[in-house]
Amino acid sequence: MGSGKRSLTTAAMVLACACAVLSAPGVAYASPTPAPTRTPTPTPTTSPAGKDLEAIRKKLDALYHDAAVATDAYNAAEEQAKQQSAEIVDLARVIVQGQDKLDELKDRAGAAARAQYRGGGLPPEMRLWLSDNPQQYLDGAGRVLQGEHATKGLLAEMTRTQQDLQQYAKDASAQWQKLEANRQAKATAQKEIKKQIAAAEKLESQLQKKEKERLAKLEEEAAYTAQTAWLSSGVLAEISGKASEQGKKAVKFATDQIGKPYEWGAEGPGSYDCSGLTSQAWAAAGHGIPRTSQEQWKQLPHVDVKDMRPGDLIIYFDDASHVAMYIGDGAIVHAPRPGRTVTIAGAGSMPILGVVRPDA
């Protein structure tokens, strides 16, 4: 499932080359320099067979975007199912412990009942009249009274334990229902992912080799245009944040994965989806974060783009369906989509929703 970890030297070389292509100067943490100007070579969008490659590019983007949304839903359902399974296991353990306690209480209550039976069940006045030693009887009566109080407490504890067991059973049943619902949600999301990817692959399979080459060129030009527009805004001149120690570890982990394939739902080590890469990178840095891009956007502290630093996560699209890690100098490392590998790209090559900081 993909290549092994790349060395830092290899990652740095790839970073330098990719950033040069995307007009993101230098390597991560270097001082930014003005982006060079370049006029993209016009690429014909209509093939001899009459295919509108620009329309196909947009259609593919839409299909893979929908697949990413479904992947986030799948990952969320997977995480919730894991949590519910763990809670069910904990409840089962508590129920077993509670049942053991109830059995012990029943044994103690039974022993108390047997002791009372051996006393004959006679009224206290009759037992006093029949006793050869009144003082001994009175002492025993005190102990019996204490025993009766203890028995009442024992019965009350048995009642509470039984009530607790009933509540634990209800909780476990509720968790099972949630688990089943999330299993269904996972299955639905999985079908949607496969449907969107299959549609994209079918569309691409209808293209000739030269058309695929021109389509790749169109994708490159679209990313370059978006990145150039983002850099032209002057945003890079405002970004001067330095990575934290944890941020450096996260960046190193993420860049070490360059070249490994994208796979929806994957968290490594051989393949990743976008949020699988970012969550594992920060886990490797010793800081756990939510599994999905949408939850990363919801739960992690937000920072302004101008304040971002290497290790921060950039969330893309209005629905937070994609995430990448900022590595410095206007560049990101991310797992793009099915059919692609973990790679470096321009931070502005996709519509930015916002930036979050795991170690704020």
C-alpha positions, -999 to +999 in steps of 0.1 A: +000+000+000+024+027-011+060+035-006+078+036+028+088+067+046+109+092+027+140+107+042+141+143+052+165+150+023+140+136-002+111+155+013+131+187+012+140+182-025+104+174-034+092+205-014+117+228-031+107+215-066+070+216-060+071+251-045+091+264-074+064+251-098+037+266-077+055+299-072+059+292-035+095+302-030+121+283-010+114+255+015+095+254+047+105+280+073+126+300+047+122+337+043+095+344+016+105+362-016+082+377-042+064+352-064+078+352-100+054+361-128+045+336-154+020+337-182+003+303-185+003+288-219-032+286-233-044+251-235-072+240-259-102+228-239-120+211-267-105+179-281-108+168-318-136+145-307-155+174-294-151+168-257-151+200-236-122+192-213-128+222-191-163+210-184-149+176-177-124+190-153-151+208-134-173+177-134-144+156-120-138+182-093-175+180-083-175+142-082-143+140-061-156+168-039-188+148-032-167+117-026-147+138+000-180+149+017-191+112+019-157+102+032-160+127+060-194+112+069-180+077+068-150+087+090-174+105+115-197+074+117-166+052+121-153+073+150-187+074+167-191+036+163-157+030+179-167+053+208-201+035+213-184+001+211-160+011+238-189+024+260-208-008+255-178-028+266-174-005+297-211-009+305-209-047+301-180-047+326-200-026+351-230-049+347-209-080+354-195-063+385-229-052+396-243-087+392-215-102+413-222-076+440-259-085+438-252-122+442-230-115+472-258-094+488-283-121+482-260-146+499-256-124+529-294-118+530-300-155+528-276-161+557-294-136+578-328-151+570-315-186+580-301-173+613-335-157+620-352-191+612-329-209+636-342-186+663-375-202+659-394-171+650-408-168+685-420-134+699-394-117+721-416-121+752-417-158+748-380-162+742-373-141+774-397-164+794-381-195+781-345-183+786-324-198+815-302-167+815-322-134+811-290-113+809-277-135+782-310-132+764-309-094+766-274-093+753-284-115+724-315-094+718-293-064+713-272-083+688-304-095+670-316-058+668-283-048+653-287-077+629-321-066+619-309-031+612-280-046+591-305-068+572-326-038+564-295-019+551-286-050+531-320-052+515-319-015+506-284-020+491-298-049+471-326-027+458-302+000+447-279-025+430-309-039+411-320-005+400-284+004+389-283-028+369-316-020+352-302+015+343-270+001+330-289-024+308-310+005+294-278+025+287-263-004+269-294-009+248-293+028+238-257+025+228-265-006+207-291+014+189-267+042+182-241+018+171-265+002+146-275+037+134-238+046+128-232+013+111-260+021+087-246+056+082-212+041+074-227+018+049-246+046+032-216+068+031-195+040+017-220+034-011-219+072-019-181+073-019-179+043-043-206+058-065-189+091-069-154+076-075-168+051-100-185+080-119-153+099-119-132+069-131-158+062-158-156+098-170-118+097-171-117+063-188-136+077-218-107+101-225-078+093-249-042+095-237-037+130-252-070+142-237-059+130-203-026+149-207-044+181-217-068+175-187-039+172-164-025+205-179-058+222-172-058+210-136-023+224-132-032+257-147-063+260-125-042+254-094-015+277-106-040+305-113-056+302-079-023+301-061-010+331-081-041+351-072-037+342-035-001+352-035-008+384-054-030+395-026+002+400-005-009+375+021+024+358+022+042+390+032+020+391+063+026+354+073+057+352+095+047+327+122+073+301+133+064+265+139+061+253+175+081+222+185+050+201+181+042+218+148+077+209+135+071+172+145+037+172+127+052+188+096+080+162+095+056+133+099+033+147+071+061+154+047+076+119+054+044+105+039+049+122+005+043+097-023+019+074-004-015+069-021-047+085-011-073+060+001-106+071+016-110+062+053-072+054+056-051+066+085-018+051+074+008+038+075+006+029+039-021+053+027-042+082+039-072+104+032-069+141+039-079+142+075-063+108+082-030+124+073-034+155+094-048+136+125-020+111+124+006+138+119-005+155+150-009+123+169+028+116+160+036+150+175+019+140+207-013+159+203-045+142+195-071+160+173-105+151+158-105+125+130-125+144+103-119+177+086-153+190+096-147+182+133-112+197+131-128+229+118-155+228+145-134+219+175-099+233+170-091+270+177-093+293+147-065+316+137-063+343+109-046+333+077-020+361+083-012+345+116-008+309+105+024+290+111+038+256+099+018+228+114-015+247+113-043+231+093-060+249+064-096+239+060-110+241+024-144+246+008-175+260+024-185+226+038-150+219+054-147+188+032-109+190+028-079+197+050-042+202+045-012+211+066+006+244+061+044+238+059+055+274+053+062+297+024+027+295+010+028+257+006+008+228+020+012+190+022-020+170+018-036+138+005-056+153-025-081+127-037-085+091-051-059+083-077-034+108-063-006+106-037+003+127-007+020+157-022+029+194-018+007+221-033+001+258-031-019+268+000-041+290-022-048+264-049-082+257-034-109+279-018-098+285+018-125+283+045-101+291+074-072+280+095-071+260+128-043+254+152-041+221+171-016+233+197-030+267+204 
